Amino acid sequence: MRILALDVGDKTIGVAASDLLLLTAQGIEVIRRTSLERDLSRLDEIITELEVGTILIGLPKNMNGSIGPRGELMQTFANQVAETFPTIKVVLWDERLSTVGAQKALIAADVSRAKRKKVIDKMAAVFILQGYLDSLSC
Protein backbone atom coordinates (compact mmCIF):
# COMPACT_ATOMS: atom_id res chain seq x y z
CA MET A 1 0.00 0.00 0.00
CA ARG A 2 1.28 3.44 -0.91
CA ILE A 3 1.53 6.52 1.26
CA LEU A 4 -0.11 9.71 0.01
CA ALA A 5 1.24 13.05 1.24
CA LEU A 6 -0.71 16.30 1.25
CA ASP A 7 0.60 19.86 1.49
CA VAL A 8 -2.67 21.64 2.27
CA GLY A 9 -3.07 25.34 1.62
CA ASP A 10 -6.02 27.70 1.37
CA LYS A 11 -6.22 27.53 -2.43
CA THR A 12 -4.44 24.29 -3.32
CA ILE A 13 -3.45 20.87 -2.05
CA GLY A 14 -0.12 19.51 -3.24
CA VAL A 15 -0.24 15.72 -3.60
CA ALA A 16 2.63 13.24 -3.66
CA ALA A 17 2.69 9.45 -3.44
CA SER A 18 5.26 6.87 -2.49
CA ASP A 19 6.34 4.00 -4.65
CA LEU A 20 5.17 0.53 -3.59
CA LEU A 21 8.47 -0.16 -1.79
CA LEU A 22 8.07 3.03 0.30
CA LEU A 23 11.46 4.33 -0.83
CA THR A 24 10.75 7.35 -3.00
CA ALA A 25 8.19 10.12 -3.30
CA GLN A 26 6.76 11.35 -6.60
CA GLY A 27 4.62 14.43 -7.20
CA ILE A 28 1.12 13.55 -8.37
CA GLU A 29 -0.85 16.76 -8.83
CA VAL A 30 -2.04 20.03 -7.39
CA ILE A 31 -5.71 20.04 -6.43
CA ARG A 32 -7.35 23.45 -6.81
CA ARG A 33 -9.53 23.82 -3.74
CA THR A 34 -13.17 24.71 -4.28
CA SER A 35 -14.97 23.00 -1.40
CA LEU A 36 -14.17 20.41 1.23
CA GLU A 37 -16.60 17.99 -0.45
CA ARG A 38 -14.84 18.27 -3.82
CA ASP A 39 -11.39 18.10 -2.22
CA LEU A 40 -12.31 14.87 -0.45
CA SER A 41 -13.95 13.48 -3.59
CA ARG A 42 -10.74 14.02 -5.59
CA LEU A 43 -8.70 12.47 -2.79
CA ASP A 44 -11.03 9.46 -2.85
CA GLU A 45 -10.32 9.01 -6.57
CA ILE A 46 -6.55 9.20 -5.99
CA ILE A 47 -6.71 6.85 -2.99
CA THR A 48 -8.61 4.26 -5.02
CA GLU A 49 -6.41 4.58 -8.10
CA LEU A 50 -3.11 4.34 -6.21
CA GLU A 51 -4.23 1.88 -3.50
CA VAL A 52 -3.27 4.16 -0.63
CA GLY A 53 -2.98 2.79 2.91
CA THR A 54 -1.74 5.92 4.70
CA ILE A 55 -2.36 9.63 4.23
CA LEU A 56 0.39 11.92 5.48
CA ILE A 57 -0.71 15.51 6.08
CA GLY A 58 1.85 18.26 6.50
CA LEU A 59 1.55 19.92 9.91
CA PRO A 60 2.94 23.45 9.88
CA LYS A 61 4.61 23.99 13.23
CA ASN A 62 6.22 27.17 14.45
CA MET A 63 10.02 27.13 14.54
CA ASN A 64 9.88 26.52 18.32
CA GLY A 65 7.77 23.38 17.73
CA SER A 66 4.47 24.85 18.92
CA ILE A 67 1.23 24.58 16.96
CA GLY A 68 -0.20 27.86 15.68
CA PRO A 69 -3.52 28.70 14.00
CA ARG A 70 -2.46 27.15 10.68
CA GLY A 71 -1.46 23.95 12.45
CA GLU A 72 -4.82 23.82 14.20
CA LEU A 73 -6.54 24.08 10.80
CA MET A 74 -4.49 21.08 9.60
CA GLN A 75 -5.45 19.08 12.69
CA THR A 76 -9.11 19.79 11.89
CA PHE A 77 -8.57 18.85 8.24
CA ALA A 78 -6.83 15.61 9.31
CA ASN A 79 -9.83 14.73 11.49
CA GLN A 80 -12.17 15.31 8.53
CA VAL A 81 -10.00 13.10 6.31
CA ALA A 82 -9.93 10.38 8.99
CA GLU A 83 -13.73 10.49 9.30
CA THR A 84 -14.17 10.34 5.52
CA PHE A 85 -11.68 7.48 5.04
CA PRO A 86 -11.94 5.39 8.24
CA THR A 87 -9.96 2.44 6.85
CA ILE A 88 -6.95 4.60 6.01
CA LYS A 89 -4.32 5.62 8.54
CA VAL A 90 -3.94 9.42 8.80
CA VAL A 91 -0.64 10.83 10.05
CA LEU A 92 0.30 14.45 10.73
CA TRP A 93 3.95 15.15 9.89
CA ASP A 94 6.05 18.20 10.73
CA GLU A 95 6.41 20.15 7.51
CA ARG A 96 8.61 23.01 8.72
CA LEU A 97 10.64 24.41 5.84
CA SER A 98 9.27 21.94 3.26
CA THR A 99 8.19 24.77 0.96
CA VAL A 100 11.57 26.46 1.38
CA GLY A 101 13.33 23.21 0.45
CA ALA A 102 11.07 22.70 -2.55
CA GLN A 103 11.65 26.28 -3.69
CA LYS A 104 15.44 25.89 -3.45
CA ALA A 105 15.35 22.61 -5.38
CA LEU A 106 13.28 24.17 -8.16
CA ILE A 107 15.58 27.21 -8.37
CA ALA A 108 18.62 24.91 -8.49
CA ALA A 109 16.95 23.06 -11.36
CA ASP A 110 16.57 26.43 -13.15
CA VAL A 111 12.76 26.24 -13.20
CA SER A 112 11.19 29.56 -14.18
CA ARG A 113 9.29 31.59 -11.59
CA ALA A 114 5.97 31.05 -13.42
CA LYS A 115 6.50 27.28 -13.57
CA ARG A 116 7.61 27.16 -9.90
CA LYS A 117 4.36 28.82 -8.85
CA LYS A 118 2.39 26.05 -10.57
CA VAL A 119 4.28 23.13 -9.01
CA ILE A 120 5.56 24.39 -5.64
CA ASP A 121 2.75 22.77 -3.61
CA LYS A 122 3.29 19.41 -5.29
CA MET A 123 7.03 19.65 -4.67
CA ALA A 124 6.43 20.58 -1.02
CA ALA A 125 4.30 17.40 -0.70
CA VAL A 126 7.22 15.43 -2.19
CA PHE A 127 9.59 16.93 0.41
CA ILE A 128 7.17 16.12 3.24
CA LEU A 129 6.73 12.53 2.04
CA GLN A 130 10.41 11.91 1.36
CA GLY A 131 11.27 13.09 4.88
CA TYR A 132 8.72 10.67 6.28
CA LEU A 133 9.92 7.78 4.12
CA ASP A 134 13.52 8.45 5.13
CA SER A 135 12.50 8.34 8.79
CA LEU A 136 10.96 4.89 8.26
CA SER A 137 14.23 3.43 7.03
CA CYS A 138 16.24 4.70 10.03
C-alpha positions in Angstrom: 0.0 0.0 0.0 1.3 3.4 -0.9 1.5 6.5 1.3 -0.1 9.7 0.0 1.2 13.0 1.2 -0.7 16.3 1.3 0.6 19.9 1.5 -2.7 21.6 2.3 -3.1 25.3 1.6 -6.0 27.7 1.4 -6.2 27.5 -2.4 -4.4 24.3 -3.3 -3.5 20.9 -2.1 -0.1 19.5 -3.2 -0.2 15.7 -3.6 2.6 13.2 -3.7 2.7 9.4 -3.4 5.3 6.9 -2.5 6.3 4.0 -4.7 5.2 0.5 -3.6 8.5 -0.2 -1.8 8.1 3.0 0.3 11.5 4.3 -0.8 10.8 7.4 -3.0 8.2 10.1 -3.3 6.8 11.4 -6.6 4.6 14.4 -7.2 1.1 13.5 -8.4 -0.8 16.8 -8.8 -2.0 20.0 -7.4 -5.7 20.0 -6.4 -7.4 23.4 -6.8 -9.5 23.8 -3.7 -13.2 24.7 -4.3 -15.0 23.0 -1.4 -14.2 20.4 1.2 -16.6 18.0 -0.4 -14.8 18.3 -3.8 -11.4 18.1 -2.2 -12.3 14.9 -0.4 -13.9 13.5 -3.6 -10.7 14.0 -5.6 -8.7 12.5 -2.8 -11.0 9.5 -2.9 -10.3 9.0 -6.6 -6.6 9.2 -6.0 -6.7 6.8 -3.0 -8.6 4.3 -5.0 -6.4 4.6 -8.1 -3.1 4.3 -6.2 -4.2 1.9 -3.5 -3.3 4.2 -0.6 -3.0 2.8 2.9 -1.7 5.9 4.7 -2.4 9.6 4.2 0.4 11.9 5.5 -0.7 15.5 6.1 1.8 18.3 6.5 1.6 19.9 9.9 2.9 23.4 9.9 4.6 24.0 13.2 6.2 27.2 14.5 10.0 27.1 14.5 9.9 26.5 18.3 7.8 23.4 17.7 4.5 24.9 18.9 1.2 24.6 17.0 -0.2 27.9 15.7 -3.5 28.7 14.0 -2.5 27.2 10.7 -1.5 23.9 12.5 -4.8 23.8 14.2 -6.5 24.1 10.8 -4.5 21.1 9.6 -5.5 19.1 12.7 -9.1 19.8 11.9 -8.6 18.8 8.2 -6.8 15.6 9.3 -9.8 14.7 11.5 -12.2 15.3 8.5 -10.0 13.1 6.3 -9.9 10.4 9.0 -13.7 10.5 9.3 -14.2 10.3 5.5 -11.7 7.5 5.0 -11.9 5.4 8.2 -10.0 2.4 6.8 -6.9 4.6 6.0 -4.3 5.6 8.5 -3.9 9.4 8.8 -0.6 10.8 10.1 0.3 14.5 10.7 3.9 15.2 9.9 6.0 18.2 10.7 6.4 20.1 7.5 8.6 23.0 8.7 10.6 24.4 5.8 9.3 21.9 3.3 8.2 24.8 1.0 11.6 26.5 1.4 13.3 23.2 0.5 11.1 22.7 -2.5 11.6 26.3 -3.7 15.4 25.9 -3.5 15.3 22.6 -5.4 13.3 24.2 -8.2 15.6 27.2 -8.4 18.6 24.9 -8.5 17.0 23.1 -11.4 16.6 26.4 -13.1 12.8 26.2 -13.2 11.2 29.6 -14.2 9.3 31.6 -11.6 6.0 31.1 -13.4 6.5 27.3 -13.6 7.6 27.2 -9.9 4.4 28.8 -8.9 2.4 26.0 -10.6 4.3 23.1 -9.0 5.6 24.4 -5.6 2.7 22.8 -3.6 3.3 19.4 -5.3 7.0 19.6 -4.7 6.4 20.6 -1.0 4.3 17.4 -0.7 7.2 15.4 -2.2 9.6 16.9 0.4 7.2 16.1 3.2 6.7 12.5 2.0 10.4 11.9 1.4 11.3 13.1 4.9 8.7 10.7 6.3 9.9 7.8 4.1 13.5 8.4 5.1 12.5 8.3 8.8 11.0 4.9 8.3 14.2 3.4 7.0 16.2 4.7 10.0 
